[in-house]
Amino acid sequence: MSAWFRSTACITALLAARLLSAAPNPDDLRHAFADIRDDKIPHNCEHAAVWLMKYRDEIKDDLLDELYKTDAQGRDTIIHILFNTDSFSPDERFIRFLVNRMPEKDTFWWNDWETWTHINAHFDRFDPVLKEQIGKLDDKANDMYVVWAIAWLAKKRGILDQYAPLFTPAVLAKVATNLRSDNRAWNASQAVRLFLLLGDQSLPALRETVRSSDRQGKNLARATIDALAGKRAAFGYLVSKLYLPRTPFGPEVDEPEWLAPEVEPYLDRETYP
């Protein structure tokens, strides 16, 4: 055997050993999966998450399998890691799991920006499931944000015309119920953002809400109708009561210079106009 061959074989063996030593130990993986669950032990989840992140490319299949077994804290941790694994490609089960649970948001690692960035990066795969989700809107559930974000993303990608027909009169009637006073945070803001995105398609649902007995719903519906007609005072009222600049990811919407003076008259006033 030549010296060159012996040297090459030795280097190959060393590289193989290094690769083997870098693989995660199955016992360590099992312990990490246990530690990311909500067990009230301080810091063990974050330490386990760091370890899982280190080996994320090698264990992405294990992470995906554990995702459907673990608890809420574990789910958020694993989803965060998968979002940050370049070699991870979502399959249909993951896509449906992610979209279906968005209204239920867990709280540990959950980050809307990461979620919608991931959806945008794999939009072709998410597209049919997102379209299905619009028809599932429940006016009593916490999914107004999700439906608005779907429309926002479609607008950003220049395909809102493909999504607009899915916002049927029945769906928009459910959207309009979110304008009413219901002690649910932010849902009126999300409903108005959606109506503004859809434009004149929103008018029948808004006009019906103007005829309702709920004072908040009537005022927001009136103002949204006028905002769609370009009336600056209407935007002033809406901004005084709601949070409109938000986006699912990327920079928030810049407020025009003319807006602040239009907001001022409505800061201590509930009715519009």
KAJOLIN-V209389 format. One record per residue. N is the residue number from 1. RES is the residue in one small letter. SS is DSSP state (a for helix, b for strand, c for the rest). D_FIRST is the distance of its C-alpha to the first C-alpha in whole Angstrom. Layout:
# KAJOLIN-V209389
n: {N & N}
res: {RES & RES}
ss: {SS & SS}
d_first: {D_FIRST & D_FIRST}
This chain:
# KAJOLIN-V209389
n: {1 & 2 & 3 & 4 & 5 & 6 & 7 & 8 & 9 & 10 & 11 & 12 & 13 & 14 & 15 & 16 & 17 & 18 & 19 & 20 & 21 & 22 & 23 & 24 & 25 & 26 & 27 & 28 & 29 & 30 & 31 & 32 & 33 & 34 & 35 & 36 & 37 & 38 & 39 & 40 & 41 & 42 & 43 & 44 & 45 & 46 & 47 & 48 & 49 & 50 & 51 & 52 & 53 & 54 & 55 & 56 & 57 & 58 & 59 & 60 & 61 & 62 & 63 & 64 & 65 & 66 & 67 & 68 & 69 & 70 & 71 & 72 & 73 & 74 & 75 & 76 & 77 & 78 & 79 & 80 & 81 & 82 & 83 & 84 & 85 & 86 & 87 & 88 & 89 & 90 & 91 & 92 & 93 & 94 & 95 & 96 & 97 & 98 & 99 & 100 & 101 & 102 & 103 & 104 & 105 & 106 & 107 & 108 & 109 & 110 & 111 & 112 & 113 & 114 & 115 & 116 & 117 & 118 & 119 & 120 & 121 & 122 & 123 & 124 & 125 & 126 & 127 & 128 & 129 & 130 & 131 & 132 & 133 & 134 & 135 & 136 & 137 & 138 & 139 & 140 & 141 & 142 & 143 & 144 & 145 & 146 & 147 & 148 & 149 & 150 & 151 & 152 & 153 & 154 & 155 & 156 & 157 & 158 & 159 & 160 & 161 & 162 & 163 & 164 & 165 & 166 & 167 & 168 & 169 & 170 & 171 & 172 & 173 & 174 & 175 & 176 & 177 & 178 & 179 & 180 & 181 & 182 & 183 & 184 & 185 & 186 & 187 & 188 & 189 & 190 & 191 & 192 & 193 & 194 & 195 & 196 & 197 & 198 & 199 & 200 & 201 & 202 & 203 & 204 & 205 & 206 & 207 & 208 & 209 & 210 & 211 & 212 & 213 & 214 & 215 & 216 & 217 & 218 & 219 & 220 & 221 & 222 & 223 & 224 & 225 & 226 & 227 & 228 & 229 & 230 & 231 & 232 & 233 & 234 & 235 & 236 & 237 & 238 & 239 & 240 & 241 & 242 & 243 & 244 & 245 & 246 & 247 & 248 & 249 & 250 & 251 & 252 & 253 & 254 & 255 & 256 & 257 & 258 & 259 & 260 & 261 & 262 & 263 & 264 & 265 & 266 & 267 & 268 & 269 & 270 & 271 & 272 & 273}
res: {m & s & a & w & f & r & s & t & a & c & i & t & a & l & l & a & a & r & l & l & s & a & a & p & n & p & d & d & l & r & h & a & f & a & d & i & r & d & d & k & i & p & h & n & c & e & h & a & a & v & w & l & m & k & y & r & d & e & i & k & d & d & l & l & d & e & l & y & k & t & d & a & q & g & r & d & t & i & i & h & i & l & f & n & t & d & s & f & s & p & d & e & r & f & i & r & f & l & v & n & r & m & p & e & k & d & t & f & w & w & n & d & w & e & t & w & t & h & i & n & a & h & f & d & r & f & d & p & v & l & k & e & q & i & g & k & l & d & d & k & a & n & d & m & y & v & v & w & a & i & a & w & l & a & k & k & r & g & i & l & d & q & y & a & p & l & f & t & p & a & v & l & a & k & v & a & t & n & l & r & s & d & n & r & a & w & n & a & s & q & a & v & r & l & f & l & l & l & g & d & q & s & l & p & a & l & r & e & t & v & r & s & s & d & r & q & g & k & n & l & a & r & a & t & i & d & a & l & a & g & k & r & a & a & f & g & y & l & v & s & k & l & y & l & p & r & t & p & f & g & p & e & v & d & e & p & e & w & l & a & p & e & v & e & p & y & l & d & r & e & t & y & p}
ss: {c & c & a & a & a & a & a & a & a & a & a & a & a & a & a & a & a & a & a & a & a & a & c & c & c & a & a & a & a & a & a & a & a & a & a & c & c & c & c & c & c & c & c & a & a & a & a & a & a & a & a & a & a & a & c & c & c & c & c & a & a & a & a & a & a & a & a & c & c & c & c & a & a & a & a & a & a & a & a & a & a & a & a & c & c & c & c & c & c & c & c & a & a & a & a & a & a & a & a & a & a & a & a & a & c & c & c & c & c & c & c & a & a & a & a & a & a & a & a & a & a & c & a & a & a & a & a & a & a & a & a & a & a & a & a & c & c & c & c & c & c & c & c & a & a & a & a & a & a & a & a & a & a & a & a & a & c & c & c & a & a & a & a & a & c & c & c & c & a & a & a & a & a & a & a & a & a & c & c & c & c & c & c & c & c & c & a & a & a & a & a & a & a & a & a & a & a & a & a & a & a & a & a & a & a & a & a & a & a & a & c & c & c & c & a & a & a & a & a & a & a & a & a & a & a & a & a & a & c & c & c & a & a & a & a & a & a & a & a & a & a & c & c & c & c & c & c & c & c & c & c & c & c & c & c & c & c & c & a & a & a & a & a & a & c & c & c & c & c & c & c & c & c}
d_first: {0 & 4 & 7 & 8 & 7 & 7 & 10 & 11 & 11 & 13 & 15 & 16 & 16 & 19 & 21 & 21 & 22 & 25 & 26 & 26 & 28 & 30 & 32 & 35 & 36 & 38 & 40 & 41 & 42 & 44 & 46 & 46 & 48 & 50 & 51 & 52 & 55 & 58 & 58 & 60 & 58 & 58 & 54 & 52 & 52 & 51 & 48 & 47 & 48 & 45 & 43 & 43 & 43 & 40 & 38 & 40 & 38 & 36 & 39 & 41 & 41 & 42 & 45 & 46 & 47 & 48 & 51 & 53 & 53 & 54 & 57 & 59 & 57 & 53 & 54 & 55 & 52 & 49 & 51 & 51 & 47 & 47 & 49 & 46 & 43 & 42 & 40 & 43 & 45 & 48 & 49 & 52 & 53 & 52 & 54 & 57 & 57 & 57 & 60 & 62 & 61 & 62 & 66 & 65 & 63 & 61 & 62 & 58 & 56 & 58 & 58 & 60 & 59 & 55 & 56 & 58 & 55 & 53 & 55 & 56 & 52 & 52 & 55 & 55 & 54 & 56 & 59 & 60 & 60 & 62 & 65 & 65 & 66 & 69 & 71 & 70 & 72 & 74 & 77 & 77 & 73 & 71 & 69 & 72 & 69 & 66 & 69 & 70 & 66 & 65 & 68 & 67 & 63 & 64 & 67 & 64 & 62 & 65 & 65 & 68 & 70 & 68 & 68 & 72 & 73 & 72 & 74 & 77 & 81 & 80 & 77 & 79 & 81 & 79 & 78 & 81 & 82 & 79 & 82 & 84 & 85 & 83 & 81 & 78 & 76 & 75 & 75 & 78 & 76 & 74 & 76 & 78 & 75 & 74 & 77 & 77 & 74 & 76 & 79 & 82 & 80 & 81 & 84 & 86 & 84 & 85 & 89 & 89 & 88 & 91 & 93 & 92 & 93 & 90 & 91 & 88 & 87 & 90 & 89 & 85 & 86 & 89 & 87 & 84 & 86 & 87 & 84 & 83 & 86 & 85 & 87 & 86 & 88 & 86 & 83 & 85 & 86 & 83 & 81 & 83 & 83 & 79 & 75 & 75 & 72 & 69 & 66 & 63 & 61 & 61 & 64 & 67 & 70 & 72 & 76 & 78 & 80 & 83 & 82 & 83 & 87 & 87 & 86 & 88 & 91 & 89 & 88 & 91 & 92 & 91 & 92 & 92 & 93}
